[in-house]
Amino acid sequence: MEIESLQPFPVHSEEYRQINFQRTHLCGAEDFHNTSAWRIAQAIKNLVEKEGPIHRDVVKRRVANLFQVRMGSRISQKLDSAIFAAKTTNGVRVNGDFLWPENMKYATLRVYNGGSVKRPIEHIPPQEIIFAVIECVQNSISISEDDLIKEAARLFGLRATKKVSAEIRWIIRRLISVDKLIQKSKKIMMGSLK
C-alpha cells in the first residue's frame, strides 16, 4: 500500500494467530521433491488466505516444516516456484516480500496478546506498522516520537531495539512527509487522512 493513497479507515485490530497445518503423510526431501508445485502452491494459498499478508520467508519455512524438510537451496527453489504458481493461478498476490490473499485490499492490525506468536519486525507488513503508528497517535492525541516508537513496538510484543526503532521511525517519517502525521514542538499528531 502506498502511504500517499491512505484513506480514512477504521483501525481494526485482532490478535495475530499462526495457523496449525494438518500434517501431511508426505514427509522428507524425496516426498517433497516428488510433490507437484501446484500441490505445494495450494498449501501456500491456504496459508496466505488464513494468515496473509505474510512474509515470503515465513511461508517458505512453514511449508518446509509441513513436509518436515530442512531449507536448502533446492527446497528453497522449489518453494519459490510454488509461490510463483500460487501467484499466477491460485489467488495469491505478491507485494514486495509479502504474500497477500488476492482480494485483500487492507491488512488488519494484528497485535501480540501474550500467548500468540511474536513476529520479528521484518516479518510485519509495512501496512500493519502504519496502522499501529496511526492507532497510537489517535489514542494519544499527541506523542513524542520516542514514545510513539515504543508504543507501536509494544503492540507487536516487541521492544524498541535499534532495528525495530529504525523500521518504525522510517514509517513515521514517511507518514509525516505525506502529511498523514504532523510534528509540532517535538510532538506527533494526526495530519490529514484525505
Kinemage of the C-alpha trace (Angstrom):
@kinemage 1
@onewidth
@group {chain A} dominant
@subgroup {mainchain}
@vectorlist {calphas} color= white
{ca met a 1} P 0.000 0.000 0.000
{ca glu a 2} L 1.260 3.422 -0.873
{ca ile a 3} L 1.189 5.805 2.072
{ca glu a 4} L 0.082 8.604 -0.229
{ca ser a 5} L -3.147 6.743 -1.057
{ca leu a 6} L -4.084 6.095 2.573
{ca gln a 7} L -7.759 6.842 3.033
{ca pro a 8} L -9.698 7.290 6.268
{ca phe a 9} L -10.260 3.877 7.740
{ca pro a 10} L -11.363 2.344 10.978
{ca val a 11} L -8.331 0.757 12.573
{ca his a 12} L -9.380 -2.772 13.295
{ca ser a 13} L -7.066 -4.945 15.299
{ca glu a 14} L -7.038 -8.568 16.257
{ca glu a 15} L -4.601 -10.957 17.861
{ca tyr a 16} L -2.032 -12.401 15.491
{ca arg a 17} L -2.636 -16.121 15.240
{ca gln a 18} L -0.491 -18.653 13.493
{ca ile a 19} L -2.485 -21.467 11.914
{ca asn a 20} L -1.513 -25.041 12.510
{ca phe a 21} L -1.118 -27.050 9.362
{ca gln a 22} L -2.526 -30.528 9.480
{ca arg a 23} L 0.483 -32.782 9.000
{ca thr a 24} L 0.694 -34.464 5.659
{ca his a 25} L 1.529 -38.122 5.248
{ca leu a 26} L 4.257 -36.930 2.909
{ca cys a 27} L 7.482 -36.084 4.660
{ca gly a 28} L 11.122 -35.878 3.839
{ca ala a 29} L 13.058 -34.442 0.930
{ca glu a 30} L 12.125 -37.200 -1.525
{ca asp a 31} L 8.386 -36.787 -0.931
{ca phe a 32} L 8.757 -33.020 -1.104
{ca his a 33} L 10.558 -33.130 -4.459
{ca asn a 34} L 8.016 -35.629 -5.828
{ca thr a 35} L 5.103 -33.353 -4.868
{ca ser a 36} L 3.907 -31.128 -7.681
{ca ala a 37} L 4.497 -27.384 -7.477
{ca trp a 38} L 0.723 -26.987 -7.915
{ca arg a 39} L 0.014 -29.020 -4.753
{ca ile a 40} L 2.598 -27.031 -2.795
{ca ala a 41} L 1.038 -23.852 -4.234
{ca gln a 42} L -2.310 -24.988 -2.777
{ca ala a 43} L -0.695 -25.262 0.680
{ca ile a 44} L 0.760 -21.782 0.198
{ca lys a 45} L -2.628 -20.415 -0.855
{ca asn a 46} L -4.275 -21.919 2.255
{ca leu a 47} L -1.628 -20.393 4.485
{ca val a 48} L -1.858 -16.968 2.817
{ca glu a 49} L -5.671 -16.959 2.974
{ca lys a 50} L -5.612 -17.602 6.724
{ca glu a 51} L -2.551 -15.564 7.752
{ca gly a 52} L -1.927 -13.099 4.949
{ca pro a 53} L -0.278 -10.796 4.444
{ca ile a 54} L 2.641 -12.985 5.417
{ca his a 55} L 6.351 -12.686 4.706
{ca arg a 56} L 7.700 -14.861 1.894
{ca asp a 57} L 10.416 -16.373 4.148
{ca val a 58} L 7.825 -17.348 6.749
{ca val a 59} L 5.720 -19.054 4.073
{ca lys a 60} L 8.715 -20.989 2.829
{ca arg a 61} L 9.775 -22.043 6.326
{ca arg a 62} L 6.254 -23.090 7.323
{ca val a 63} L 5.685 -25.162 4.164
{ca ala a 64} L 9.126 -26.782 4.539
{ca asn a 65} L 8.174 -27.654 8.132
{ca leu a 66} L 4.907 -29.140 6.887
{ca phe a 67} L 6.918 -31.602 4.807
{ca gln a 68} L 9.474 -31.970 7.590
{ca val a 69} L 12.379 -30.900 5.384
{ca arg a 70} L 15.256 -28.572 6.095
{ca met a 71} L 15.601 -25.487 3.972
{ca gly a 72} L 18.382 -25.826 1.436
{ca ser a 73} L 18.884 -24.296 -1.986
{ca arg a 74} L 16.864 -26.971 -3.847
{ca ile a 75} L 13.979 -26.807 -1.343
{ca ser a 76} L 14.053 -23.008 -1.492
{ca gln a 77} L 13.995 -23.018 -5.309
{ca lys a 78} L 11.022 -25.384 -5.410
{ca leu a 79} L 9.192 -23.206 -2.883
{ca asp a 80} L 9.936 -20.118 -4.998
{ca ser a 81} L 8.416 -21.945 -7.971
{ca ala a 82} L 5.371 -22.869 -5.890
{ca ile a 83} L 4.979 -19.236 -4.775
{ca phe a 84} L 5.114 -18.184 -8.420
{ca ala a 85} L 2.470 -20.821 -9.238
{ca ala a 86} L 0.300 -19.586 -6.341
{ca lys a 87} L 0.667 -16.050 -7.661
{ca thr a 88} L -0.233 -16.874 -11.243
{ca thr a 89} L -3.022 -19.405 -10.724
{ca asn a 90} L -4.182 -19.576 -7.138
{ca gly a 91} L -5.244 -16.146 -5.947
{ca val a 92} L -2.100 -15.049 -4.127
{ca arg a 93} L -0.785 -11.532 -4.667
{ca val a 94} L 2.865 -10.651 -4.063
{ca asn a 95} L 3.690 -7.187 -2.754
{ca gly a 96} L 7.401 -6.825 -2.030
{ca asp a 97} L 8.399 -9.597 0.357
{ca phe a 98} L 4.811 -10.249 1.446
{ca leu a 99} L 2.184 -12.620 0.088
{ca trp a 100} L -1.395 -11.370 0.283
{ca pro a 101} L -4.751 -13.007 -0.362
{ca glu a 102} L -5.737 -11.794 -3.819
{ca asn a 103} L -8.884 -9.974 -2.672
{ca met a 104} L -7.419 -8.356 0.454
{ca lys a 105} L -7.033 -4.622 -0.009
{ca tyr a 106} L -6.029 -3.589 3.513
{ca ala a 107} L -4.196 -5.527 6.167
{ca thr a 108} L -5.645 -5.851 9.630
{ca leu a 109} L -3.537 -4.607 12.518
{ca arg a 110} L -2.587 -7.916 14.122
{ca val a 111} L -1.265 -7.395 17.628
{ca tyr a 112} L 0.617 -9.525 20.114
{ca asn a 113} L -1.546 -10.600 23.017
{ca gly a 114} L 0.711 -12.517 25.373
{ca gly a 115} L 0.115 -16.062 24.165
{ca ser a 116} L 0.355 -15.517 20.447
{ca val a 117} L 3.407 -15.704 18.239
{ca lys a 118} L 5.764 -12.716 18.225
{ca arg a 119} L 6.807 -11.699 14.743
{ca pro a 120} L 10.151 -10.008 14.142
{ca ile a 121} L 9.743 -6.506 12.745
{ca glu a 122} L 10.922 -7.563 9.276
{ca his a 123} L 8.049 -10.088 9.110
{ca ile a 124} L 5.390 -7.469 9.843
{ca pro a 125} L 3.910 -5.899 6.703
{ca pro a 126} L 4.587 -2.149 6.451
{ca gln a 127} L 0.820 -1.530 6.260
{ca glu a 128} L 0.372 -3.054 9.725
{ca ile a 129} L 3.161 -0.858 11.083
{ca ile a 130} L 1.436 2.171 9.526
{ca phe a 131} L -1.824 1.174 11.219
{ca ala a 132} L -0.040 0.645 14.565
{ca val a 133} L 1.564 4.104 14.376
{ca ile a 134} L -1.759 5.746 13.478
{ca glu a 135} L -3.585 3.824 16.217
{ca cys a 136} L -1.042 5.021 18.814
{ca val a 137} L -1.227 8.648 17.658
{ca gln a 138} L -5.043 8.613 17.599
{ca asn a 139} L -5.135 7.192 21.124
{ca ser a 140} L -2.629 9.749 22.410
{ca ile a 141} L -3.756 12.923 20.615
{ca ser a 142} L -0.066 13.921 20.517
{ca ile a 143} L 3.005 11.904 21.439
{ca ser a 144} L 6.783 12.206 21.246
{ca glu a 145} L 8.497 10.234 18.503
{ca asp a 146} L 10.383 8.032 21.002
{ca asp a 147} L 7.193 7.219 22.908
{ca leu a 148} L 5.354 6.559 19.643
{ca ile a 149} L 8.035 4.090 18.578
{ca lys a 150} L 7.841 2.300 21.947
{ca glu a 151} L 4.046 2.136 21.874
{ca ala a 152} L 3.879 0.905 18.273
{ca ala a 153} L 6.535 -1.745 19.003
{ca arg a 154} L 4.618 -2.819 22.106
{ca leu a 155} L 1.512 -3.555 20.002
{ca phe a 156} L 3.559 -6.258 18.274
{ca gly a 157} L 5.063 -7.525 21.530
{ca leu a 158} L 8.446 -6.074 20.620
{ca arg a 159} L 10.945 -3.905 22.438
{ca ala a 160} L 12.130 -0.729 20.739
{ca thr a 161} L 15.564 -2.061 19.807
{ca lys a 162} L 17.703 -0.261 17.233
{ca lys a 163} L 16.345 -2.408 14.402
{ca val a 164} L 12.693 -2.111 15.481
{ca ser a 165} L 13.045 1.625 16.139
{ca ala a 166} L 14.637 2.235 12.736
{ca glu a 167} L 11.788 0.470 10.914
{ca ile a 168} L 9.048 2.285 12.841
{ca arg a 169} L 10.874 5.634 12.585
{ca trp a 170} L 11.063 5.197 8.785
{ca ile a 171} L 7.268 4.669 8.678
{ca ile a 172} L 6.714 7.750 10.890
{ca arg a 173} L 8.935 9.869 8.624
{ca arg a 174} L 7.029 8.694 5.531
{ca leu a 175} L 3.679 9.478 7.185
{ca ile a 176} L 4.955 12.955 8.103
{ca ser a 177} L 6.320 13.538 4.590
{ca val a 178} L 2.865 12.996 3.068
{ca asp a 179} L 1.040 14.960 5.811
{ca lys a 180} L -0.720 11.936 7.314
{ca leu a 181} L 1.028 12.869 10.565
{ca ile a 182} L 2.371 16.260 11.596
{ca gln a 183} L 5.161 17.107 14.012
{ca lys a 184} L 4.996 20.254 16.136
{ca ser a 185} L 7.234 21.065 19.079
{ca lys a 186} L 8.652 17.514 19.129
{ca lys a 187} L 5.138 16.057 19.378
{ca ile a 188} L 3.488 13.998 16.678
{ca met a 189} L -0.214 14.257 15.974
{ca met a 190} L -2.664 13.302 13.280
{ca gly a 191} L -2.484 15.089 9.981
{ca ser a 192} L -4.838 14.612 7.070
{ca leu a 193} L -6.134 11.164 6.112
{ca lys a 194} L -7.826 12.568 2.999
